[in-house]
């Protein structure tokens, strides 16, 4: 077990792994929503396309030493890159703490496998947050992949397969039925995307139906607070620039088509709310909800028992 090693050694390895995978996470965040391979080609400069050498890609330190600019062409590199890498390092340390404080009578290899699986979950949620904030998109590779991983690792987390599968179904249905089916019947378009339902299915697969319900309610509360704050500060809520750009590209592609191809693409775009500009007013504003669901899932992972105990103590006055 991790406890067999000095804490500083285990923590150093965990943080180093988190930083390394955080660097890879930047590749995932950039390429996955663009339909690009996250494996090939190797990392390239976003400005001139030149291959980035290993010593120029050291997590956090490279960005600091190069003063936030690419060595090859001098283009500014977004602070998001070191931020994601730092979050990866923090995730490694936090997951190690979670594994160390989780009692287990399982074989010695189980904590190591649990550490890897849980770190994959946390990093996937971090990637989902940044992708949804920029593109209003939750890729299936993260949501469905994470749900499958949750079901596959139930034995490691002292959870039954039936609890995981029930949580998966509940997580999907509590978003899909009211916000995708019924809302569309009333308003003509879905109130939430299927990506949100799949993300909540992931939460249910890992933490059962209680975790899914918690993530939906906590995400809604936190999303409401952030939305009101943005309205008070900025007076409006705008779509991400990437969404506007993608809509313009779709329109340009539509103009090039004719006949059946044009009709087929038009029919597909008619069903996609993001293919149309949002209307005026708060009710027409588009807010990515995935980050709030993902953040609430992380809250449940690291502090779920404490939060539930605090809630029930408040409700019953204990």
C-alpha positions in Angstrom: 0.0 0.0 0.0 1.0 3.7 -0.3 1.4 3.7 3.5 4.4 1.4 3.2 6.3 4.3 1.6 7.3 7.6 3.2 4.5 10.1 2.7 6.8 12.6 1.0 7.7 9.9 -1.6 4.1 8.9 -2.3 3.0 12.6 -2.5 5.9 13.5 -4.8 5.0 10.6 -7.2 1.3 11.5 -7.1 1.9 15.2 -7.8 4.5 14.4 -10.6 2.0 12.1 -12.3 -0.7 14.7 -12.0 1.5 17.4 -13.5 2.5 15.1 -16.4 -1.1 14.0 -17.1 -2.2 17.7 -16.7 0.2 18.5 -19.6 -1.5 15.8 -21.7 -4.9 17.2 -20.6 -4.1 20.4 -22.4 -3.9 18.4 -25.6 -7.2 16.7 -24.9 -8.9 20.0 -24.1 -7.7 21.6 -27.4 -8.0 18.6 -29.8 -11.0 16.6 -28.6 -13.7 19.1 -29.4 -12.1 19.7 -32.8 -12.3 16.1 -33.7 -8.5 15.7 -33.7 -6.4 12.7 -32.5 -5.1 13.3 -29.0 -2.2 11.0 -29.8 -0.8 12.1 -33.1 0.9 14.3 -34.1 3.0 15.3 -31.2 2.5 18.6 -29.5 2.8 21.6 -31.8 3.1 25.3 -31.4 -0.4 26.8 -31.9 1.1 29.8 -33.7 3.5 28.3 -36.3 2.9 24.6 -36.0 6.5 23.7 -35.1 6.9 20.6 -33.0 7.4 21.4 -29.3 10.5 19.6 -27.9 10.4 17.8 -24.6 12.4 20.4 -22.7 10.0 23.1 -23.9 7.0 21.1 -22.5 7.9 20.7 -18.9 4.7 21.2 -16.9 4.4 24.8 -15.5 8.1 25.5 -15.5 8.4 25.8 -19.3 5.6 28.4 -19.4 7.3 30.3 -16.6 10.8 30.2 -18.0 9.6 31.2 -21.5 7.4 34.0 -19.9 4.2 32.7 -21.4 5.4 32.8 -25.0 6.4 30.2 -27.6 10.1 29.9 -28.1 9.8 29.4 -31.9 7.6 32.3 -33.0 6.9 34.3 -29.8 3.1 33.9 -29.8 1.5 34.3 -26.4 0.6 31.0 -24.7 -2.6 31.1 -22.7 -2.3 30.9 -18.9 -4.8 28.1 -19.1 -2.0 25.7 -20.0 0.0 26.1 -16.7 -3.3 26.3 -14.8 -4.5 22.9 -16.1 -1.1 21.4 -15.3 -1.3 22.8 -11.8 -4.8 21.4 -11.4 -3.4 18.1 -12.5 -0.7 18.2 -9.8 -3.3 19.1 -7.2 -5.6 16.3 -8.4 -2.8 13.8 -8.0 -2.2 14.9 -4.4 -6.0 15.1 -3.6 -6.6 11.6 -5.0 -3.7 10.2 -3.0 -5.2 11.7 0.2 -8.5 10.2 -0.7 -7.1 6.7 -1.2 -5.0 6.9 1.9 -8.0 7.8 4.1 -10.3 5.1 2.6 -10.3 2.0 4.7 -9.9 -1.2 2.7 -9.3 -4.9 3.4 -8.7 -5.6 -0.2 -5.5 -7.0 -1.7 -2.4 -4.8 -1.7 -2.7 -3.8 -5.4 -6.2 -2.4 -5.0 -5.2 1.1 -3.7 -2.9 1.5 -6.7 -5.5 0.7 -9.2 -8.1 2.8 -7.3 -5.6 5.7 -7.4 -5.2 5.5 -11.2 -8.9 5.1 -11.8 -9.9 8.0 -9.5 -7.2 10.2 -11.0 -8.6 9.4 -14.4 -12.0 10.5 -13.2 -10.8 13.8 -11.8 -8.7 14.7 -14.8 -11.6 13.8 -17.1 -13.9 16.1 -15.1 -11.3 18.9 -15.3 -11.1 18.4 -19.1 -15.0 18.5 -19.3 -15.1 21.8 -17.4 -12.7 23.6 -19.8 -14.1 22.1 -23.0 -17.7 22.9 -22.0 -16.8 26.5 -21.0 -15.1 27.0 -24.4 -17.3 25.0 -26.8 -20.5 24.2 -24.8 -19.8 20.6 -25.6 -19.3 17.5 -23.5 -17.5 14.8 -25.5 -18.8 11.2 -25.3 -15.2 10.1 -24.8 -15.2 11.8 -21.4 -18.8 11.3 -20.3 -19.6 7.8 -21.5 -16.0 6.7 -21.1 -16.1 7.9 -17.5 -19.4 6.1 -16.9 -18.0 2.8 -18.2 -14.9 3.2 -16.0 -17.2 3.8 -13.0 -19.2 0.7 -13.6 -16.0 -1.3 -14.3 -14.4 -0.3 -11.0 -17.3 -0.8 -8.6 -15.5 -3.7 -6.8 -12.6 -1.4 -6.0 -14.9 1.1 -4.3 -17.0 -1.2 -2.1 -20.0 -0.6 -4.3 -22.3 -3.1 -5.9 -22.8 -3.4 -9.6 -26.6 -2.9 -9.2 -26.0 0.4 -7.3 -23.7 1.7 -10.0 -26.0 0.7 -12.8 -29.0 2.2 -11.0 -27.1 5.4 -10.4 -26.2 5.5 -14.1 -29.8 5.2 -15.2 -31.1 7.7 -12.6 -28.3 10.2 -13.5 -29.2 10.1 -17.1 -33.0 10.1 -16.7 -33.3 13.0 -14.2 -31.8 15.3 -16.9 -33.0 13.6 -20.1 -36.7 13.3 -19.2 -37.6 16.7 -17.7 -35.0 18.9 -19.5 -34.7 17.2 -22.9 -38.0 15.5 -23.6 -40.7 17.5 -21.6 -39.0 20.8 -22.0 -38.8 20.3 -25.8 -42.5 19.5 -25.9 -43.3 22.7 -24.1 -40.7 25.1 -25.6 -39.8 23.5 -28.9 -36.1 23.0 -27.9 -34.3 21.2 -25.1 -33.5 23.0 -21.9 -30.3 21.0 -21.4 -28.2 18.9 -23.8 -27.7 15.2 -23.8 -24.1 15.8 -22.8 -25.3 17.0 -19.4 -27.4 13.8 -19.0 -24.4 11.7 -19.9 -22.2 13.6 -17.5 -24.7 13.0 -14.7 -24.8 9.3 -15.7 -21.1 9.3 -15.1 -21.7 10.7 -11.6 -24.3 8.0 -10.9 -22.0 5.2 -12.2 -19.3 6.3 -9.7 -21.4 7.4 -6.7 -24.9 5.9 -7.1 -28.2 7.7 -7.3 -27.5 9.8 -4.3 -24.4 11.2 -5.9 -26.3 11.9 -9.1 -29.1 13.8 -7.3 -26.5 15.7 -5.2 -24.6 16.8 -8.3 -27.8 18.0 -10.1 -29.0 20.0 -7.1 -25.6 21.3 -6.0 -24.8 22.1 -9.7 -28.1 24.0 -10.1 -27.5 26.1 -7.0 -24.0 27.0 -7.9 -24.9 27.6 -11.5 -27.7 30.0 -10.4 -25.3 31.9 -8.1 -22.7 32.3 -10.8 -25.3 33.3 -13.4 -26.8 36.0 -11.1 -23.3 37.3 -10.3 -22.4 37.5 -14.0 -25.6 39.4 -14.7 -24.9 41.9 -11.8 -21.3 42.4 -12.9 -21.6 42.4 -16.7 -25.3 42.9 -17.3 -25.5 40.1 -19.8 -24.3 36.5 -20.6 -22.5 36.0 -23.9 -21.8 32.8 -25.8 -18.2 31.6 -25.9 -16.3 32.9 -28.9 -15.5 29.4 -30.1 -19.3 28.7 -30.3 -19.8 31.8 -32.5 -16.9 30.8 -34.7 -18.2 27.2 -35.1 -21.7 28.5 -36.1 -20.2 30.8 -38.7 -18.2 27.8 -40.1 -21.3 25.7 -40.3 -23.2 28.4 -42.1 -20.3 28.8 -44.6 -20.3 25.1 -45.2 -24.1 25.1 -45.7 -23.8 27.8 -48.4 -21.4 25.6 -50.4 -23.9 22.7 -50.5 -26.8 22.1 -52.8 -29.7 19.8 -53.2 -30.1 16.8 -50.8 -26.8 17.5 -49.1 -27.9 21.0 -48.2 -31.3 19.9 -47.0 -29.8 17.1 -44.9 -27.3 19.5 -43.2 -30.1 22.1 -42.7 -32.3 19.5 -41.0 -29.5 18.6 -38.7 -28.8 22.2 -37.8 -32.4 22.9 -37.1 -32.2 20.4 -34.3 -29.1 21.9 -32.8 -29.8 25.0 -30.6 -26.2 26.1 -30.9 -26.6 26.5 -34.7 -28.9 29.4 -34.0 -28.1 32.7 -32.4 -29.6 33.1 -28.9 -32.6 35.4 -28.5 -32.7 38.4 -26.2 -33.5 38.2 -22.6 -32.3 36.0 -19.7 -34.6 33.2 -20.7 -32.8 32.9 -24.0 -29.2 33.0 -22.5 -27.1 29.9 -23.0 -25.0 28.8 -20.1 -22.8 25.7 -20.1 -24.1 23.6 -17.2 -21.5 20.9 -17.5 -18.9 22.7 -15.4 -21.3 23.0 -12.5 -22.2 19.3 -12.7 -18.6 18.3 -12.9 -17.6 20.6 -10.0 -20.4 19.2 -7.9 -19.2 15.7 -8.7 -15.8 16.6 -7.5 -17.3 18.0 -4.3 -19.1 14.7 -3.8 -16.0 12.7 -4.4 -13.8 14.5 -1.8 -16.4 15.7 0.7 -19.7 13.9 -0.1 -20.1 12.2 3.3 -19.4 15.4 5.2 -21.8 17.5 3.0 -24.6 15.0 3.3 -24.2 14.7 7.1 -24.2 18.5 7.3 -27.3 18.7 5.2 -29.3 16.2 7.2 -28.2 17.7 10.4 -29.5 21.0 9.2 -32.8 19.5 8.0 -33.5 17.6 11.2 -31.9 20.1 13.5 -29.5 17.6 14.9 
